Amino acid sequence: MYNFLAFNPVKLHFGKNVVKDLGTSAAALGSKALLVYGGGSVLRNGSYEDTLKQLKVNGIDITEFNGIKPNPRVED
């Protein structure tokens, strides 16, 4: 096994209409964002578009990784 140190600070935005502050918070951390999602409800309920808009308005370059399966099996 390799020795390593991992640092993973977490900031959660939770609640009604909190997505409006997402771009500002993300911009304070840097100029790039990785969006990881499955593709089902996030696309249907509008949160994907809202998130994309806030990130783009704040000058964040976005890389996307979609189609993630929940609880994947080893065979997948």
C-alpha positions in Angstrom: 0.0 0.0 0.0 1.2 3.5 -0.8 1.5 6.1 1.9 -0.5 9.3 1.2 -2.2 12.2 2.9 -5.6 13.2 1.7 -7.2 16.6 2.5 -10.9 16.9 1.5 -12.6 19.9 3.0 -16.4 19.9 2.4 -18.8 22.8 2.2 -22.5 21.8 1.8 -25.1 24.1 0.4 -28.5 22.8 1.5 -31.9 24.3 1.5 -34.4 26.1 -0.7 -32.8 28.4 -3.4 -29.2 27.9 -2.2 -28.0 27.3 -5.7 -28.0 31.1 -6.2 -24.9 31.3 -4.0 -23.1 28.3 -5.5 -21.2 30.2 -8.2 -19.8 32.8 -5.8 -18.7 30.0 -3.4 -17.1 28.0 -6.2 -15.3 31.1 -7.6 -13.7 31.6 -4.2 -12.1 28.1 -4.5 -10.8 28.4 -8.1 -11.8 28.7 -11.7 -12.7 25.0 -12.5 -15.4 22.7 -11.4 -16.1 19.0 -11.9 -19.8 18.1 -12.1 -20.5 14.4 -11.4 -24.1 13.2 -11.7 -26.2 10.3 -12.8 -28.5 12.1 -15.2 -32.0 11.2 -14.1 -33.6 13.6 -11.6 -30.9 16.3 -11.8 -31.9 16.9 -15.4 -35.6 16.6 -14.9 -36.0 18.9 -11.9 -34.0 21.8 -13.2 -31.2 21.8 -10.7 -28.7 20.9 -13.5 -29.5 24.0 -15.5 -29.6 26.2 -12.4 -26.2 24.9 -11.3 -24.6 25.3 -14.8 -25.9 28.9 -15.0 -24.5 29.9 -11.7 -21.1 28.4 -12.4 -20.9 30.0 -15.9 -22.0 33.4 -14.7 -19.1 33.3 -12.2 -16.5 32.4 -14.8 -16.1 28.7 -13.8 -14.8 26.3 -16.4 -16.9 23.1 -16.2 -15.9 19.5 -16.8 -18.8 16.9 -16.6 -18.8 13.3 -15.8 -22.4 12.0 -16.1 -24.2 8.7 -16.3 -23.0 7.5 -12.9 -24.8 4.5 -11.6 -25.9 4.5 -8.0 -24.4 1.6 -5.9 -22.6 -0.1 -8.8 -21.8 -3.7 -8.6 -18.3 -5.1 -9.0 -19.4 -6.7 -12.3 -20.2 -3.2 -13.7 
